[in-house]
Amino acid sequence: MTSRSSKPVVAFMYDFDGTLSPGNMQEYGFLDKLGESSTEFWRKSNEEARKFEMDPISAYMHLMIKETESRALNISKENLIKLGQTVDLFPGVETWFKRINEYAHAKGLKVEHFIISSGLKEIIKGTPIAKEFRKIFASAFIFDAYGKPVWPAQIVNFTTKTQYIFRINKDSLDLADVKKVNQYIPQDERRVPFRRMVYFGDGDTDVPCMKLVKAEGGFSIAVYPERKKAKASQLLMDNRCSYIAPTDYSPEKKLENLAFGIIDLIAAQENLNKLVEK
């Protein structure tokens, strides 16, 4: 994707697990290799986090390394990417991006899609939708010369997720660059102002991002599986999100209608701003 556009840029930002895909990505293939249930793996991870006062994300990443080493299993970068091919996606996700892009284009806008996830970047890169994202911000390993994971390169938890929203806001996508993201840039000079941001998430770990985007004039959508609406409804009642919708990304479903409505609203606001500036 090109990084510059003559059209106003809208950022669609997504959590991954529970938002675009049911369950946790580690449960697709990796736990089968360990011969362990998801309940047991997450019990161990949470226990390790409590014992050592670890961040829960660093705990699961450390446990992945430890468990595979104890079983002499190979979880190379290439193998993790292959696991991404087995990850399930919610209905309509694979065609969602094309539909959103085309609709926005017809309204005089350009949508760029981003992942902001505590899951593993390598697994996400193996999914069929990886090519749709301008940038994937996710937890990641450092791999040695033999392709073996040895240390976390990035740990993305529910509070550090907000950093990436500011990176998108200021077009500071290089994680090694700590200067531009902290540099003062006037609001009207930022590539993607908050009013043109939409965040999609499914739960408590998305609350900081949802609240930030909504408070700054953007839109947050809490998604939920069919017949499991209670958590999303509570987020709406608590003023954490703008809207809620089932995790069905198919044409003419509520989520698509909401997205189109938001695009309409952003387009109208941008056109109004142009008139005011004349």
C-alpha positions in Angstrom: 0.0 0.0 0.0 1.1 3.6 -0.6 1.6 5.7 2.5 0.2 8.9 0.9 -3.1 9.7 -0.6 -4.8 12.8 -2.1 -8.0 11.6 -0.5 -8.6 12.0 3.3 -7.3 8.9 5.0 -9.6 6.9 7.4 -8.0 4.4 9.7 -9.9 1.2 10.5 -8.0 -0.4 13.5 -8.8 -4.0 14.6 -8.0 -6.2 17.5 -7.6 -9.8 16.2 -8.6 -12.5 18.7 -12.3 -12.4 19.3 -12.7 -9.5 16.8 -11.7 -10.9 13.4 -11.2 -14.5 14.6 -13.0 -16.6 17.2 -10.9 -17.8 20.1 -7.2 -17.3 20.7 -4.8 -17.8 17.8 -2.5 -20.1 19.9 -5.4 -22.6 19.9 -5.1 -23.1 16.2 -2.4 -25.8 15.8 0.1 -24.7 18.4 -1.6 -26.3 21.4 -2.1 -29.4 19.3 1.6 -29.7 18.9 2.0 -29.4 22.6 -0.7 -32.0 23.2 -2.3 -29.6 25.7 -5.8 -28.2 26.1 -6.3 -24.4 25.9 -7.6 -24.5 29.5 -4.4 -26.0 30.8 -2.1 -23.7 28.7 -3.8 -20.5 29.9 -4.0 -21.8 33.5 -0.2 -22.3 33.4 0.3 -18.9 31.8 -1.9 -17.1 34.4 -0.2 -18.9 37.2 3.3 -17.9 35.9 2.1 -14.3 35.6 0.9 -14.2 39.2 4.0 -16.0 40.5 6.5 -13.7 38.9 4.3 -10.5 38.7 4.6 -10.7 34.9 2.7 -8.9 32.3 0.2 -11.6 31.1 1.3 -11.2 27.5 5.0 -11.7 28.3 3.9 -14.7 30.4 2.2 -16.5 27.5 5.1 -15.8 25.2 7.6 -17.1 27.8 5.5 -20.2 28.3 5.4 -20.9 24.5 9.2 -20.9 24.5 9.5 -22.9 27.6 6.9 -25.5 26.7 8.3 -26.1 23.2 11.9 -26.4 24.5 10.9 -29.0 27.1 9.3 -31.0 24.3 12.1 -30.4 21.7 9.5 -28.9 19.4 10.3 -26.4 16.6 8.3 -23.2 16.6 10.3 -21.3 14.1 9.1 -18.1 12.5 8.2 -20.1 9.3 6.2 -22.6 11.4 4.3 -19.8 13.2 3.4 -18.2 9.9 2.1 -21.6 8.7 -0.1 -21.8 11.8 -1.7 -18.6 10.6 -3.1 -20.5 7.7 -5.3 -22.6 10.1 -6.8 -19.7 11.9 -10.6 -19.4 11.5 -12.1 -16.0 10.7 -15.6 -14.7 11.4 -18.2 -14.8 8.5 -17.5 -12.2 5.8 -14.1 -11.1 7.0 -12.2 -12.2 3.9 -14.3 -9.9 1.6 -14.8 -7.2 4.2 -11.8 -5.1 3.3 -12.6 -4.9 -0.5 -16.1 -3.8 0.3 -15.1 -1.2 2.8 -12.4 0.2 0.5 -14.7 0.4 -2.5 -17.4 2.2 -0.5 -15.0 4.7 1.0 -13.5 5.4 -2.4 -16.9 6.2 -3.8 -17.3 8.7 -1.0 -14.0 10.4 -1.7 -12.1 8.7 1.1 -9.3 6.2 1.4 -9.4 3.6 4.2 -6.3 2.0 5.6 -6.5 -1.0 7.8 -4.4 -1.8 10.8 -4.1 -4.6 13.3 -3.4 -3.7 17.0 -3.2 -7.1 18.8 -1.7 -8.8 21.8 -1.5 -12.0 19.7 1.5 -13.0 17.6 2.5 -11.1 14.5 4.0 -14.2 12.8 0.7 -16.1 13.1 -1.3 -13.1 11.9 1.0 -12.8 8.9 0.1 -16.3 7.9 -3.6 -15.6 7.7 -5.2 -14.9 4.3 -6.1 -11.3 5.3 -2.6 -10.3 6.3 -2.1 -8.5 2.9 -5.0 -6.2 3.7 -3.3 -4.3 6.5 -0.9 -1.4 6.0 0.7 -2.3 9.3 0.4 -5.2 11.8 1.1 -4.1 15.4 1.3 -7.2 17.5 3.5 -9.1 19.9 6.5 -10.7 18.3 9.6 -12.8 19.0 13.2 -12.3 18.3 14.5 -15.4 16.4 18.1 -16.6 16.5 20.2 -17.7 13.5 18.4 -21.1 13.6 14.9 -19.6 13.5 14.3 -20.3 17.2 12.4 -17.8 19.3 14.6 -16.5 22.1 13.1 -13.3 23.4 10.1 -11.0 22.9 10.8 -8.3 20.4 7.4 -6.6 21.1 4.9 -7.1 23.9 1.5 -5.5 23.1 -0.8 -5.4 26.1 -4.1 -3.6 26.7 -2.5 -0.3 27.7 0.4 -0.2 25.3 -2.1 -0.7 22.5 -2.9 3.0 22.7 0.7 3.8 21.6 0.0 2.5 18.2 -3.1 4.6 17.8 -0.9 7.7 18.2 1.6 6.2 15.7 -1.2 5.9 13.2 -2.4 9.4 14.1 1.0 10.9 13.4 2.1 8.4 10.6 5.0 7.2 12.8 4.8 3.5 11.9 8.5 2.6 12.4 8.7 1.1 15.9 12.4 1.9 16.1 11.5 5.6 15.8 10.7 7.0 19.2 11.1 10.6 18.2 8.2 11.3 15.8 5.6 9.6 17.9 6.5 11.9 20.8 7.0 15.0 18.7 4.4 17.8 18.9 2.4 17.9 15.7 -0.6 20.3 15.4 -3.9 18.4 15.1 -4.7 19.7 11.6 -1.3 18.5 10.4 -1.6 14.9 11.5 -2.2 12.4 8.7 -5.1 10.6 10.3 -6.9 12.8 12.9 -8.9 11.0 15.5 -12.2 12.1 13.9 -11.2 9.7 11.0 -10.5 6.7 13.2 -12.6 3.6 13.8 -11.5 1.0 16.3 -13.0 -2.5 16.4 -12.6 -4.7 19.6 -14.4 -7.3 21.6 -13.6 -7.0 25.2 -12.0 -5.5 28.3 -8.5 -5.5 26.8 -9.7 -3.1 24.1 -11.2 -0.6 26.5 -8.3 1.8 26.6 -8.2 2.0 22.8 -12.0 2.2 22.5 -12.2 5.0 25.1 -9.3 7.0 23.6 -10.6 6.9 20.1 -14.2 7.8 21.2 -13.1 10.5 23.6 -11.0 12.2 20.9 -13.8 12.3 18.4 -13.5 9.0 16.6 -15.6 5.8 16.6 -15.3 2.6 18.6 -17.3 -0.5 17.8 -17.5 -3.4 20.3 -18.2 -6.7 18.5 -19.7 -9.8 20.0 -20.6 -13.4 19.0 -24.2 -14.2 18.4 -26.2 -14.6 21.7 -23.3 -13.3 23.8 -24.2 -9.6 23.8 -23.9 -8.9 27.5 -20.3 -7.8 27.6 -20.6 -5.5 24.6 -23.8 -4.0 26.0 -22.1 -3.2 29.2 -19.3 -1.4 27.3 -21.9 0.7 25.6 -23.7 1.5 28.8 -20.4 2.5 30.4 -19.7 4.9 27.5 -16.6 2.9 26.4 -17.7 2.4 22.8 -19.9 4.2 20.2 -21.7 1.1 18.9 -22.0 -2.6 19.2 -22.6 -5.3 16.6 -22.4 -9.1 16.1 -19.2 -10.5 14.7 -20.7 -11.0 11.2 -18.8 -9.1 8.6 -21.0 -10.3 5.7 -22.7 -7.9 3.3 -25.7 -6.0 4.5 -25.3 -7.2 8.1 -25.3 -4.7 11.0 -21.5 -4.3 11.2 -21.2 -3.4 7.5 -24.1 -1.0 7.8 -22.5 0.7 10.8 -19.2 0.9 8.9 -20.8 2.4 5.9 -22.8 4.9 8.1 -19.5 6.0 9.8 -17.9 6.5 6.4 -20.9 8.6 5.3 -20.6 10.7 8.4 -16.8 11.2 8.0 -17.2 12.1 4.3 -19.9 14.6 5.1 -17.7 16.2 7.8 -14.7 16.4 5.5 -16.8 18.1 2.8 -18.2 20.5 5.3 -14.7 21.4 6.5 -13.7 22.1 3.0 -16.6 24.6 2.6 -15.6 26.3 5.9 -12.0 26.6 4.7 -12.9 28.4 1.5 
